[in-house]
Amino acid sequence: MKRHITQSGVNIRIPDSSNLNAVADSINTYFSASEQVLANGEIASGSGNRFYADINDVIHLSSNIEDADGNIQTYIDQASLNYPETLIMPVVKIAGGHNGVVVDEVAFKTTFINGAMTSTGKLPEAGVWYIHTERMNAALASIGADWKIDRPNIIIGVTAA
């Protein structure tokens, strides 16, 4: 499997899929709301959890982190929670459908500020790319977060420009 890490000069750890069960069941579960997916600054085509972009478009995802009552969790702020300065969201390319084989992986730079999450990155090859909720939650567990996200996986179909 290839890995594209684009954060220069920073040692970034992407959790392996063997650690996906590391997320404890007793932590707070929140939901993403007011989601927006942009490709090169324009609203990405698609709906629900499926979006489309071209190779090397700058993909920007943003979302509020809310509880079941719709309250934004403003305490989730990487500076005040002492999260690492550089956070990443693993994005994987899968051959053979959702349960297929991971053939590539990239890291999107991610921030959490006052209950809002933003992630930005590029997908270097055509194909179907996934932001798997369980991998995102494993990444959160690896930095000691006391919360996780409950949402459908995000799927981004990338075509040659």
C-alpha positions as CSV (number, residue, x, y, z in Angstrom):
1,M,0.0,0.0,0.0
2,K,1.2,3.5,-0.9
3,R,1.0,6.3,1.6
4,H,1.2,10.0,0.6
5,I,2.2,12.2,3.6
6,T,2.3,15.8,2.5
7,Q,3.1,17.6,5.7
8,S,6.8,18.5,5.2
9,G,9.1,18.1,8.2
10,V,6.5,16.6,10.5
11,N,6.4,13.1,11.8
12,I,2.7,12.0,11.4
13,R,1.4,8.6,12.5
14,I,-1.5,7.2,10.7
15,P,-3.3,4.4,12.7
16,D,-3.1,1.0,11.2
17,S,-6.4,-0.8,10.6
18,S,-5.4,-3.4,13.3
19,N,-5.9,-0.6,15.9
20,L,-9.5,0.2,14.9
21,N,-10.9,-1.4,18.1
22,A,-8.8,0.9,20.3
23,V,-11.7,3.4,20.5
24,A,-13.5,2.9,23.8
25,D,-17.2,2.5,24.0
26,S,-17.5,4.7,27.1
27,I,-16.4,7.9,25.4
28,N,-18.8,10.7,24.2
29,T,-20.4,10.2,20.8
30,Y,-21.1,13.3,18.7
31,F,-22.4,13.9,15.2
32,S,-21.2,16.0,12.3
33,A,-23.6,18.7,11.2
34,S,-23.7,21.7,8.8
35,E,-21.2,19.7,6.6
36,Q,-19.7,21.3,3.6
37,V,-17.5,19.7,1.0
38,L,-15.6,22.0,-1.5
39,A,-13.4,21.1,-4.5
40,N,-11.1,24.0,-5.5
41,G,-13.3,26.4,-3.6
42,E,-16.6,25.4,-5.3
43,I,-19.3,23.2,-3.6
44,A,-18.5,19.7,-4.7
45,S,-21.1,17.9,-6.7
46,G,-22.9,15.0,-5.0
47,S,-25.1,14.6,-1.9
48,G,-25.5,12.7,1.3
49,N,-22.2,11.1,1.9
50,R,-21.0,10.9,-1.8
51,F,-19.1,13.6,-3.5
52,Y,-17.1,14.1,-6.7
53,A,-13.8,15.9,-7.6
54,D,-11.0,15.8,-10.1
55,I,-7.4,14.7,-9.5
56,N,-5.4,17.2,-7.4
57,D,-8.5,19.4,-6.6
58,V,-8.0,20.9,-3.2
59,I,-10.7,19.2,-1.1
60,H,-11.9,21.1,1.9
61,L,-14.3,19.5,4.4
62,S,-15.9,21.4,7.2
63,S,-18.4,20.4,9.9
64,N,-19.7,21.3,13.3
65,I,-19.4,18.7,16.0
66,E,-22.8,18.4,17.8
67,D,-24.5,16.3,20.4
68,A,-27.8,14.5,19.8
69,D,-29.7,17.7,20.8
70,G,-27.8,19.8,18.2
71,N,-25.6,21.6,20.6
72,I,-22.2,22.5,19.1
73,Q,-19.4,21.1,21.3
74,T,-17.3,24.3,21.6
75,Y,-15.0,22.6,24.1
76,I,-13.5,20.6,21.2
77,D,-10.7,23.0,20.5
78,Q,-7.3,21.5,19.7
79,A,-5.3,24.3,21.4
80,S,-7.2,24.2,24.7
81,L,-7.3,20.4,24.7
82,N,-3.6,20.2,24.1
83,Y,-4.0,18.2,20.9
84,P,-1.0,18.1,18.6
85,E,-0.5,21.2,16.5
86,T,-0.6,19.0,13.3
87,L,-3.6,16.7,13.1
88,I,-4.4,14.5,10.1
89,M,-7.5,12.7,8.9
90,P,-6.7,9.4,7.0
91,V,-8.3,9.1,3.6
92,V,-8.0,5.7,1.9
93,K,-8.4,4.5,-1.7
94,I,-10.1,1.2,-1.9
95,A,-10.2,-1.3,-4.8
96,G,-13.2,-3.6,-4.9
97,G,-15.8,-1.6,-3.0
98,H,-16.3,-0.5,0.6
99,N,-14.9,-3.8,2.0
100,G,-12.2,-4.1,-0.6
101,V,-8.5,-3.7,-0.3
102,V,-6.8,-0.4,0.7
103,V,-4.4,0.5,-2.1
104,D,-3.4,4.0,-1.2
105,E,-3.7,6.5,1.7
106,V,-3.3,10.2,2.0
107,A,-3.4,12.5,5.1
108,F,-5.7,15.6,5.1
109,K,-4.5,18.3,7.5
110,T,-7.2,18.8,10.1
111,T,-8.1,21.4,12.7
112,F,-10.7,21.5,15.6
113,I,-11.6,25.0,16.7
114,N,-14.5,25.7,19.0
115,G,-16.5,22.7,18.0
116,A,-15.8,23.1,14.2
117,M,-13.7,20.6,12.2
118,T,-12.0,21.4,9.0
119,S,-9.8,19.1,6.8
120,T,-7.9,20.0,3.7
121,G,-6.0,17.9,1.2
122,K,-5.6,16.6,-2.3
123,L,-6.4,13.2,-3.8
124,P,-3.6,12.3,-6.2
125,E,-5.2,9.6,-8.3
126,A,-8.6,8.8,-9.9
127,G,-10.7,6.2,-8.0
128,V,-13.0,5.9,-5.1
129,W,-11.6,7.4,-1.8
130,Y,-13.1,6.9,1.6
131,I,-13.0,8.7,4.9
132,H,-13.9,5.8,7.1
133,T,-15.5,6.8,10.4
134,E,-13.8,4.0,12.3
135,R,-10.4,5.1,11.0
136,M,-11.2,8.7,11.9
137,N,-12.2,7.6,15.5
138,A,-9.0,5.5,15.8
139,A,-7.0,8.7,14.9
140,L,-8.9,10.6,17.5
141,A,-8.2,7.9,20.1
142,S,-4.5,8.0,19.2
143,I,-4.3,11.6,20.4
144,G,-6.3,10.9,23.6
145,A,-9.6,12.4,22.5
146,D,-12.5,11.5,24.9
147,W,-15.0,11.6,22.0
148,K,-15.8,10.0,18.7
149,I,-18.0,10.7,15.6
150,D,-21.0,8.7,14.5
151,R,-21.7,9.3,10.8
152,P,-21.8,7.4,7.6
153,N,-18.4,7.1,5.8
154,I,-17.7,9.9,3.3
155,I,-17.0,8.7,-0.2
156,I,-15.2,10.9,-2.8
157,G,-15.2,9.7,-6.4
158,V,-12.1,11.2,-8.2
159,T,-11.9,11.4,-12.0
160,A,-9.0,12.4,-14.2
161,A,-9.1,16.2,-15.0
